[in-house]
Amino acid sequence: MSQQLQAFLDYLKGPQLWATIGSSALSIVFILIIAFFVIRIGKNLINRFFSVNSKRKVHLSERRVNTLIRLVQSVLTYVVWFIAIVMILQSGFGLEIGPLIAGAGVVGLAIGFGAQNLVRDILSGFFIIFEDQFAVGDYVFASDVEGTVEEIGIRTTKILAWTGEMNVIPNGNITQVTNYSVSNGLAVVDINIPYEADIVHAEDVIEHIISDLPDKYEEIVTTPVIHGVQSLDTSHFVIRVIADTLPVYQWFGARAIRKEIKEHLYNEGIDIPSPRLVMYSRNEGNKRIVEGGSEG
């Protein structure tokens, strides 16, 4: 027992063990450095390849180019790190990769029957890109999540909500998509006008206001159109105005139209209608009109 312990201590102190450990460590560090540089150079080459897109006959939109860049870079990263791990196991730890891969293939076949969701996510991701359902930078509503697409990966899609939350959604769960970035938006604004105001005068004022909005706001691409009286309410009637905007700017356009119309209507003496309630007294048989919290 004492001899075996001494032999073990001599082995630990011997130069051969530490030379092997040092050689393996250097091999691992070298492989990691090479993998890092290959990924970095590969990403630069991918960016350069897609940057000359405009010079080729087949022209791709910017949004689709950004999507393909992210996807190809993601695939490159997975492949390089997989090869690096295999090389580390073989040269750094002296493992035989052939039997290991064969055994992994058998295990993978057994696991594959339970990995249907993974296969579905991968296939759905390729269909999303191939059919150009949405791209990186688009503002979408998918799987009860609304926001800007940050990344489309092989298995998942990342959507950044306007409130800052990053939502990671499996591609297989994206069954229906509303893409706000494909075509121009439509700003719909309903303007409440009190019954005391003249409808023709109100429409003339609104027409004068909206005629200058495309020059004032570049997000509004066409002159807004008055679609007439939309509805009759208790204390006011509603005039609807509709305008085409740049994609995803329909909400900004609606806010801008409301701001401009409110200021000009106030200057023209057309006030915002106050709530009105008509009250009848059963005993006295007379009527009282309560408007804006005061009796009249």
C-alpha positions as CSV (number, residue, x, y, z in Angstrom):
1,M,0.0,0.0,0.0
2,S,2.8,2.3,0.9
3,Q,4.6,1.6,-2.4
4,Q,1.5,2.2,-4.4
5,L,0.9,5.5,-2.7
6,Q,4.5,6.5,-3.3
7,A,4.3,5.6,-6.9
8,F,1.1,7.7,-7.3
9,L,2.9,10.7,-5.6
10,D,5.8,10.3,-7.9
11,Y,3.5,10.2,-10.9
12,L,1.9,13.5,-9.7
13,K,5.3,15.1,-9.3
14,G,6.6,13.7,-12.6
15,P,7.1,15.9,-15.6
16,Q,5.1,13.7,-17.9
17,L,1.7,14.4,-16.2
18,W,2.2,18.1,-16.2
19,A,3.5,18.1,-19.8
20,T,0.3,16.3,-20.8
21,I,-1.9,18.6,-18.9
22,G,-0.1,21.7,-20.3
23,S,-0.3,20.3,-23.8
24,S,-4.0,19.6,-23.5
25,A,-4.7,23.0,-21.9
26,L,-2.8,24.7,-24.7
27,S,-4.8,22.7,-27.3
28,I,-8.1,23.7,-25.7
29,V,-7.1,27.4,-25.5
30,F,-5.9,27.3,-29.1
31,I,-9.1,25.7,-30.4
32,L,-11.2,28.3,-28.5
33,I,-9.2,31.2,-29.9
34,I,-9.5,29.8,-33.4
35,A,-13.3,29.2,-33.0
36,F,-13.7,32.8,-31.8
37,F,-11.8,34.3,-34.7
38,V,-13.6,32.0,-37.2
39,I,-17.0,33.2,-35.9
40,R,-15.9,36.8,-36.0
41,I,-14.4,36.7,-39.5
42,G,-17.3,34.6,-40.7
43,K,-19.8,37.2,-39.5
44,N,-17.9,40.0,-41.2
45,L,-17.8,38.0,-44.4
46,I,-21.6,37.4,-44.1
47,N,-22.2,41.2,-43.6
48,R,-20.0,42.0,-46.6
49,F,-21.7,39.4,-48.8
50,F,-25.1,40.8,-48.1
51,S,-23.9,44.4,-48.3
52,V,-23.4,44.0,-52.1
53,N,-27.0,42.9,-52.5
54,S,-27.9,46.1,-54.3
55,K,-25.3,45.3,-57.0
56,R,-26.7,41.9,-57.8
57,K,-29.6,41.3,-60.2
58,V,-31.7,39.7,-57.5
59,H,-32.5,42.5,-55.2
60,L,-33.7,41.8,-51.6
61,S,-35.4,44.2,-49.3
62,E,-33.4,45.7,-46.4
63,R,-35.7,44.0,-43.9
64,R,-35.2,40.6,-45.4
65,V,-31.4,41.1,-45.7
66,N,-31.2,41.8,-42.0
67,T,-33.2,38.7,-41.2
68,L,-31.0,36.5,-43.4
69,I,-27.9,38.0,-41.9
70,R,-29.0,37.2,-38.3
71,L,-30.1,33.6,-39.4
72,V,-26.9,32.8,-41.3
73,Q,-24.7,34.2,-38.4
74,S,-26.7,32.1,-35.9
75,V,-26.2,28.9,-38.0
76,L,-22.4,29.7,-38.3
77,T,-22.1,30.1,-34.6
78,Y,-23.8,26.8,-33.8
79,V,-21.7,24.9,-36.4
80,V,-18.3,26.4,-35.3
81,W,-18.9,25.8,-31.6
82,F,-20.1,22.2,-32.3
83,I,-16.9,21.5,-34.2
84,A,-14.8,23.2,-31.6
85,I,-16.3,21.0,-28.8
86,V,-15.7,17.9,-30.8
87,M,-12.0,18.9,-31.3
88,I,-11.6,19.7,-27.6
89,L,-13.0,16.3,-26.6
90,Q,-10.7,14.6,-29.1
91,S,-7.4,16.5,-28.7
92,G,-7.8,17.9,-25.2
93,F,-9.3,14.9,-23.4
94,G,-8.2,12.1,-25.7
95,L,-11.7,10.8,-26.3
96,E,-12.5,8.7,-29.4
97,I,-15.1,10.7,-31.2
98,G,-16.2,7.9,-33.6
99,P,-17.8,5.6,-31.1
100,L,-19.1,8.6,-29.2
101,I,-20.9,10.0,-32.3
102,A,-22.3,6.5,-33.1
103,G,-23.6,6.2,-29.6
104,A,-25.0,9.7,-29.7
105,G,-26.8,8.7,-32.9
106,V,-28.6,5.9,-31.3
107,V,-29.5,8.0,-28.3
108,G,-30.6,10.8,-30.6
109,L,-32.9,8.5,-32.5
110,A,-34.6,7.5,-29.3
111,I,-34.9,11.1,-28.2
112,G,-36.1,12.2,-31.6
113,F,-39.5,10.7,-31.1
114,G,-40.0,13.0,-28.2
115,A,-38.5,16.1,-29.9
116,Q,-41.4,16.7,-32.2
117,N,-41.8,20.3,-30.9
118,L,-38.1,21.0,-31.7
119,V,-38.6,19.8,-35.3
120,R,-41.8,21.8,-35.6
121,D,-40.0,25.0,-34.4
122,I,-37.2,24.6,-36.8
123,L,-39.5,23.9,-39.8
124,S,-41.7,26.8,-38.8
125,G,-38.7,29.1,-38.7
126,F,-37.6,28.2,-42.2
127,F,-41.2,28.8,-43.5
128,I,-41.4,32.2,-41.8
129,I,-38.2,33.3,-43.6
130,F,-39.0,31.6,-46.9
131,E,-42.5,33.1,-47.1
132,D,-41.3,36.4,-45.8
133,Q,-44.0,36.5,-43.2
134,F,-42.0,39.1,-41.2
135,A,-38.4,40.2,-40.9
136,V,-36.1,41.7,-38.3
137,G,-37.2,45.3,-37.6
138,D,-40.9,44.7,-38.4
139,Y,-43.5,45.7,-35.9
140,V,-45.8,42.7,-35.5
141,F,-48.5,41.1,-33.4
142,A,-47.9,37.3,-33.0
143,S,-48.9,34.8,-30.3
144,D,-50.5,37.5,-28.2
145,V,-47.3,39.6,-28.2
146,E,-46.9,42.9,-29.9
147,G,-43.6,44.6,-30.6
148,T,-40.5,44.9,-32.8
149,V,-38.9,41.7,-34.2
150,E,-35.3,41.7,-32.8
151,E,-34.2,38.3,-34.1
152,I,-35.5,35.3,-36.0
153,G,-33.5,32.2,-35.0
154,I,-33.6,28.6,-36.1
155,R,-35.9,27.7,-33.2
156,T,-37.2,30.9,-31.6
157,T,-38.2,34.4,-32.5
158,K,-37.4,37.4,-30.2
159,I,-39.9,40.2,-30.1
160,L,-39.2,43.4,-28.1
161,A,-42.4,45.0,-26.7
162,W,-42.7,48.8,-26.8
163,T,-42.6,48.7,-23.0
164,G,-39.2,47.0,-23.0
165,E,-40.0,43.3,-22.4
166,M,-38.1,40.8,-24.6
167,N,-40.4,38.0,-25.6
168,V,-38.9,34.8,-26.8
169,I,-41.5,32.7,-28.8
170,P,-41.0,29.2,-30.2
171,N,-41.4,29.4,-34.0
172,G,-43.9,26.6,-33.8
173,N,-46.3,28.7,-31.7
174,I,-46.5,31.4,-34.3
175,T,-49.6,30.4,-36.1
176,Q,-51.0,33.9,-37.0
177,V,-49.1,37.1,-37.6
178,T,-50.3,40.7,-38.0
179,N,-47.4,42.7,-39.7
180,Y,-47.8,46.4,-39.4
181,S,-44.6,47.2,-41.4
182,V,-45.5,45.8,-44.8
183,S,-47.8,48.6,-46.0
184,N,-48.8,52.1,-45.1
185,G,-50.8,52.6,-41.9
186,L,-54.2,54.2,-41.6
187,A,-54.8,56.8,-39.0
188,V,-58.5,57.0,-38.0
189,V,-59.5,60.0,-35.9
190,D,-63.1,60.7,-34.6
191,I,-63.7,64.3,-33.6
192,N,-66.6,65.1,-31.3
193,I,-68.4,68.3,-32.2
194,P,-71.2,69.8,-30.0
195,Y,-74.7,70.1,-31.5
196,E,-74.6,73.8,-30.9
197,A,-71.8,74.1,-33.6
198,D,-72.6,74.4,-37.3
199,I,-71.6,71.2,-39.0
200,V,-70.7,73.0,-42.3
201,H,-68.5,75.4,-40.5
202,A,-66.9,72.7,-38.4
203,E,-66.0,70.7,-41.6
204,D,-64.6,73.7,-43.3
205,V,-62.3,74.4,-40.3
206,I,-61.2,70.8,-40.2
207,E,-60.6,70.8,-44.0
208,H,-58.4,73.8,-43.7
209,I,-56.4,72.3,-40.8
210,I,-55.7,68.9,-42.4
211,S,-54.7,70.2,-45.8
212,D,-51.3,71.3,-44.5
213,L,-50.6,68.3,-42.3
214,P,-48.5,66.3,-45.0
215,D,-46.1,69.2,-45.2
216,K,-45.9,69.6,-41.5
217,Y,-45.5,65.9,-40.6
218,E,-43.5,63.6,-42.9
219,E,-45.1,60.6,-41.3
220,I,-48.4,61.6,-42.9
221,V,-48.0,60.6,-46.6
222,T,-51.4,61.8,-48.0
223,T,-53.8,64.6,-47.2
224,P,-56.3,63.4,-44.6
225,V,-59.9,63.0,-45.8
226,I,-63.1,63.9,-44.0
227,H,-65.5,60.9,-44.2
228,G,-68.4,62.9,-42.8
229,V,-70.6,62.4,-39.7
230,Q,-69.8,59.0,-38.3
231,S,-72.3,58.9,-35.5
232,L,-74.8,60.9,-33.3
233,D,-74.2,60.8,-29.6
234,T,-76.0,62.1,-26.6
235,S,-74.3,65.6,-26.6
236,H,-72.4,65.7,-29.8
237,F,-72.0,64.3,-33.3
238,V,-68.8,62.6,-34.5
239,I,-66.8,63.6,-37.6
240,R,-64.3,61.0,-38.8
241,V,-61.0,61.9,-40.5
242,I,-58.8,59.2,-42.1
243,A,-55.2,59.6,-43.3
244,D,-52.5,57.3,-44.8
245,T,-49.2,57.2,-42.9
246,L,-45.9,55.5,-43.1
247,P,-45.9,51.9,-41.9
248,V,-46.2,51.7,-38.1
249,Y,-46.8,55.5,-37.8
250,Q,-50.6,55.3,-37.8
251,W,-50.8,55.9,-34.1
252,F,-48.4,58.9,-34.3
253,G,-50.5,60.3,-37.2
254,A,-53.7,60.0,-35.2
255,R,-52.2,61.8,-32.3
256,A,-50.8,64.6,-34.5
257,I,-54.2,65.1,-36.2
258,R,-56.0,65.3,-32.8
259,K,-53.5,67.8,-31.6
260,E,-53.8,70.1,-34.6
261,I,-57.6,69.9,-34.8
262,K,-58.1,70.5,-31.1
263,E,-56.0,73.7,-31.1
264,H,-57.7,75.2,-34.2
265,L,-61.2,74.3,-33.2
266,Y,-60.7,76.0,-29.9
267,N,-59.5,79.1,-31.6
268,E,-62.6,79.1,-33.9
269,G,-64.9,79.0,-30.9
270,I,-65.8,75.3,-31.2
271,D,-65.5,73.8,-27.8
272,I,-65.1,70.2,-26.8
273,P,-68.6,68.9,-26.0
274,S,-69.3,68.4,-22.3
275,P,-71.5,65.4,-21.1
276,R,-75.2,66.2,-21.0
277,L,-77.9,64.5,-19.0
278,V,-81.6,65.1,-19.4
279,M,-83.6,64.6,-16.1
280,Y,-87.4,64.5,-15.8
281,S,-89.2,65.0,-12.5
282,R,-92.2,62.6,-12.2
283,N,-94.1,64.7,-9.6
284,E,-93.5,68.2,-11.1
285,G,-93.6,67.2,-14.7
286,N,-90.8,69.6,-15.7
287,K,-87.4,68.9,-17.2
288,R,-83.9,69.8,-16.1
289,I,-80.8,69.5,-18.2
290,V,-77.6,68.9,-16.4
291,E,-74.6,69.8,-18.6
292,G,-71.0,69.5,-17.5
293,G,-72.0,69.0,-13.9
294,S,-74.2,72.2,-13.7
295,E,-78.0,72.5,-13.9
296,G,-79.6,74.5,-16.7
